[in-house]
Amino acid sequence: MSSFFVLQKQYEDLARDEIITISKSYDPKSTIKSNPRLVMVSSKIPWYRISGRATFVRYSGIIAGTFNDVTKIDPQIPVPQSFVCRTINLTSKNIGSSALERQVGGILSRKWGSRVSLSDPQITVYLIITDSEKYLGYSDCNSRPKFSTKLIKHPHELDMKLARCIVNLSGLKEKDTICDPFCGTGTILLEAESMGINSIGIDFDKIMCKITRKNLAANGFDSRVINSGYEEIQNITDKIDAIVTDLPYGISSRSSVSPKKLIQDFVSVIPKRKKLVMVYKKGLEVEEISKAKKYEIYRHKSLTRVIAVR
């Protein structure tokens, strides 16, 4: 069975690879078909398991087929008591979405004997229009990520969405363990734990470690937090499956070495066999991660972040 995921316009490449990585982590035999802002996955994993983790998905569900003539639409899905039609126009053309929804809603209502409900439908029927194909999809539940709560924040910390995304790019599943060796206020740890992934945090700042523990406790998590330098990761290598971190820079960094040297020194202690997902400020590229897959996240004219996946 194929699932569909309509992506937000922002960070499309990042969003697409996040879906692919989550899908492959659960089912390595998943097959992927991709269009602009649309990813379709054939997998033994239900769509809502993937959508419940993915950060940048707007709509998701099951592909029920394709159509050309709306008057002949006959989706092979369980007949609902109530439904609503939603058009997803992924083209640059004006296709009259509201009129199309009313037309298809009327056809399905007569065919099924079901009522249209805009406020509380049992299922949502999606009319997904691309430049090359028209897909019919549906969903019978609302699957959205549940983000953690933070009692204490830092003005330069990674936002929750990007934190969740980079955890997903590590390819880990529930019960696996990540390490964030620059854990700060614990954003990455929180998002990992919220998805059932165990986490270990390291930070040389004792105050940050206390803040992280408070933020974790507020969400019912008890991740291990170690007050030490990032070199401590060498002592817990056998306890972790991936390293996911946002390297400090500027006023957030209290390192005695330059930001570029910090990256070089940090990468040098990372076990080669461990997956690494690292966020750093653009312009600090080093040879050690030259072959990593990279994504650029523009923040403002003086700050573009890079996500490197190795």
N, C-alpha and C positions, 0 to 999 in steps of 0.2 A: 504494500500500500504506500502511495506517495503522499508526503506532507508538503505544504507550502509555507513559506515564510516571506512576508513582504517587509522589506527593510525600510528604516527611516532614511531620509535623504542624507543625513550627516554621517560621515565616516563609512561610506558604503563598502569599501574594500575590507576594512576592519570588521564590519558587521557580517559580511559574507563569510570571511574566514573563521569568525567565531562560531557561526552555525555549522560550518563544515567540521571544525575541530571537535565541537561537542558531539556531533553525530558520529564521527569516526571513533571517538573515545568509547562510546557505548557499543557501537557496531562497526568494526573495521571494514565490513563488506558493504557498508552503505554506499549507494551511488548518488551522485549529485548532478543536478542540471541547474545552470545558472543563467539568468537574464538580468538586465539592469533592474536593480531593486527587488528582484524576485529570485529566491532559492527554492528548489524543489528537491526533496530528499526521499529516496526509496530505501527504507530501513525496517528492521524488526522492532525498532524503538518507537513508541507512540509520539506523535508530534508535540503533545503537551509536556513531555519530559524535557524535550529540547527547548521549547518556547519558555518553559518555566525557569530556565537558566539564562537564556540569551538576553543581552542588554538592549540591542537596538532594533528589535522587531516591533512593527506596528500591528500587523495582523498575521494570524497563523491558523492552520487547520488541515483538513484532508482534501486532496484533489479528487473530485468525483468525476472528472472527464473534461471534455472540451465541447464547444458549441460554435455554430455559425449562424443558424437561424433560431432566434429566441423562441419562436412559436413552437419549435419542436424540442424544446428543453425538457428532459426527463431524467433528472438525476437519480442514480441508483443508490439511494440512502434511505434509512428508516424514516417512515412518514412521521413527522412531528405533530404535536397538537397545535403549536404556534411557531412562527418563524418570522424573520425579517430578511430582506435582500439588501446587500451593500455592494456598490460598484467600486472597484479599485482600478482607476485609470492610470496605467503606467506608460501611456503614450503622451505625445505633445499635443494631441488633438482634443478638441471639445466633442465629447461623444454623447452629451445629454444624459448624464448619469441619473438624475432624478427620474426622468421619463422612463429610462431603461429599468430602473428598480420597480417602478409602479407596474410596468408591463409584465415583467417576469413574476412579480409578486401576485398579480392577478391570475396569471397562467398556472402557477404552482398551487395557489389557493383553491382553484377549481379542480385541478388534477388530484390534489391530496385531500381536499375537504378540510383543510387546516385554516386557522385564522392568522392574519398578519398582526404581529404585536411589535410595535416600535419600542416599547419600554421594557418588556420582559419576555423576549422570545426564547423558546426552547432550543432552537438552533439558529445560527446565522448563515445564510447562503451568500457566498461571495461570487461576484462576476468580475473576474480578473482579466483586464484587457491589456495585452502587450502589443507591440508592433507586429509580431509574427503569429500570435495565437490568442484565442479567447478561452480561458480556463473557468471551469465551474468548481468551486470549492465550498466547504462548509466546516463549521465548528460547533460543538455542542457544550463547550465550557469556556470559561475565561481563564487563560493561563498567562499570568504576568509574574515577573520576578518580584520577590519580596525583599526589599532592602532593609538593612539593619538600622538601628537607632544609635546615634552618637551623642553622648552627654557632653563631651568636651572635644572641640575641633581645633584645627590649626589653620591659619589663613592660607598657607601654601601647600596644604595636603592634596593628594589625589582625590578627585570626586568619586562618589560611590559607584557611578556607572562605569567609569573607566577601570576602577579597581575590580569590579566584577568581571569585566571583559578580559582583563589581562589574566585573571585567575582561570577563566575559561580557555584562553589561548594556551595554557599549560597542558591541556588535554587530560587533566585528572578527573577521576570519578569520586563518588562518595567513598569515604573511609581511607582514601589516599591522603598524603600529608604534604603540604607546602611549607616552605620556610621563607619568611620575609626578614632579611638581615638588616634592614633599615626601617623597622616597623613603625616608627613615629607614634601616631595616635591610634594605630591599629586598623586602619581602613581596609587594607588587603586581608588581614586576618578575619575581620568581621564578615566580609563578603564570602570568603572561602567557607567559614563555618556555617553561614546561612544556607549554603548549598550542600552541606553535609560533608565537606572536605575538612579534614583535620589541619591544624596550623600550629606553627612554632614561630614566635617572633623574637628578634634580637635587636637591641638598641643600646648604644654606649651611654645614652643619656638616662640617668636614673629617673628623672621626672617624667620623661616620655614613657618609660616602662610602667610607671604608676598610672598614667593616664590611659594607656592601652588596657591595663587590667580592669580599670573602672569601666571603660567602654565595652569590653567583653562581658563583664559581669552583668551589666545593664541588659544584655541580650541573652543571658543565661549560658554564656560560653565560658569555658575555663581553659583556653589555650595556654600552653606553656610560654612564658615570656622571660627571656634571659637578658640580664643587664651586662652586656659585653660588647666588644667590637665585632665587626662582621667576620673576622677570622674564626670566631667560635663555630662557624658553620662546618669547619673541618672536623669538629668533634661530634657532630650529630649527623654526619653524612648517611649513615646506615638507617637513620630514622625518618628520612625525608625522601620524597619522590620528585620534587621540583622546587626551583627557587623562583619566586615571583616578588619583584621589588620595584620601588620608585626611588631612585638615587637622589639624595639631597644635593642642592646646589644653592649658590648665592647665600643669602642670610639664613637659609635653612640648614646649611652645612657648617659644621664646626670643625671640619677636618683641617689638619695642618698642612695637607698637600693640596695641589691644584685639583679642580674638578676632573680634568682629564686623567691625571695621575691616579686619582681615587678610582676611576673606572678601570684603569689598567690593573691596579693592585687588586681590586675586588674580583675581576674576572679571572685573574691568575689563581685564585684560591677555590674557584668553583669546580667541582668534579666534572670532568668532560662528559661523563655518561648521564648527568642529570640535566633535565630540561631547564632552560633559563628563559624567563620573560622579564625584561628589564626596561624601565622607563628612565629616560635621561634628557637633558636639555640638548637641542640640536646644536651642532657645532663641536661636540665633544666626542666625535667618532674615533674609535681606536681599532687597530688592526685585528685584535682578538675577536671582534664581533663583525668583521667585514662581510662575512657570508651569511649573517643572520637575516631573516625576513624582517623588513622594517615598515612602519607606518608613521606618518607624521600627523600630529595633533596640534593645529594652530590655536594659540590662546590669545595673543595680542602681538603687536608689531615687534616687541622685544623678546617674545617667548614662543617658541615652537617646541613641543615635546616630541620625542621619538620613542616608539615602542619597538623594541628589538626582541625577536623570538628565535632562539637558537636551540 
